[in-house]
Amino acid sequence: MTPKEVVLNAVAAIFTNFDPEAAEQLLAPGYIQHNPAVPTGAAPIVGFIPGLKESGIEVTTHRVLAEGDLVVLHNTYTNAQAFGAEALVGFDVFRVEDRKVVEHWDNLEAVTEPNPSGHTQTDGAVEIVDLNKTEANKELVVDFVNTILRDGKGDQITDFISTETYTQHNSQIADGLDGLGAALTAWAEQGITMKYDETHLVVAEGNFVFTASEGTLAGTPTAFFDLFRVEDGKIVEHWDVISDIPSEMAHENGKF
């Protein structure tokens, strides 16, 4: 099985088929967990499955991309009270080794109403194309995150984001550079600052590039999971999931 197949089979075993035996075969015993609320190891995940089945939780996977041993899923969870809300959107990142899932990171936030441009947190393009441009697209996005989001060099933003088409899926931001600028101005007027400090994970496949970064939002330690779509050398679409990084976790692995 490819890493994508291993991950999709594991997610199906846990959230669709509710099959502890199948899950146990696909998760390494020493499975490293980074979700702050879930203990590390495979045993806790397998032990949660009967409760998940009883809860009626459902998962819908909108996008899948993979690079090497890392696989990213863009998911929606409904009937997700077990995770703290009726409906959640999230990015799940899995590392696969020897046909088993050995590590997991995620970021979750509540599903919201469409943003000012009418886009939801998960709609938009899904097709992976331009596989021959994977490395160039990855370099562009990493440079964008470092230059704009980390170093704050906003005057260079048109080097990275298309001035003609930029579709935004963040719940509070409208399409286009004007929409992004208006949101950032409104946040600044409210004293809300956003700062990326370090990017821990980058996964690229064709026209999609995913990054998982650590920083602060309004002074609070924050995890920023972003997905970008690139076309003709510019970023043309963006999805994200943002969540606080708690000071206490159910393990010692950290958020990243």
Salt bridges, closest charged atoms under 4 A:
GLU67 OE2 - LYS138 NZ 2.92
ASP92 OD1 - HIS104 NE2 2.77
GLU97 OE1 - ARG95 NH1 3.23
GLU103 OE2 - HIS34 NE2 2.62
GLU103 OE1 - ARG95 NE 2.84
ASP106 OD2 - HIS104 NE2 3.99
ASP123 OD1 - HIS169 ND1 2.86
ASP151 OD1 - ARG150 NE 2.85
ASP175 OD2 - HIS119 NE2 2.79
ASP197 OD1 - LYS195 NZ 3.23
GLU205 OE1 - LYS4 NZ 3.08
GLU214 OE1 - HIS200 NE2 2.72
ASP226 OD1 - HIS238 NE2 2.72
GLU231 OE1 - ARG229 NH1 3.32
GLU237 OE2 - HIS169 NE2 2.65
GLU237 OE1 - ARG229 NE 2.72
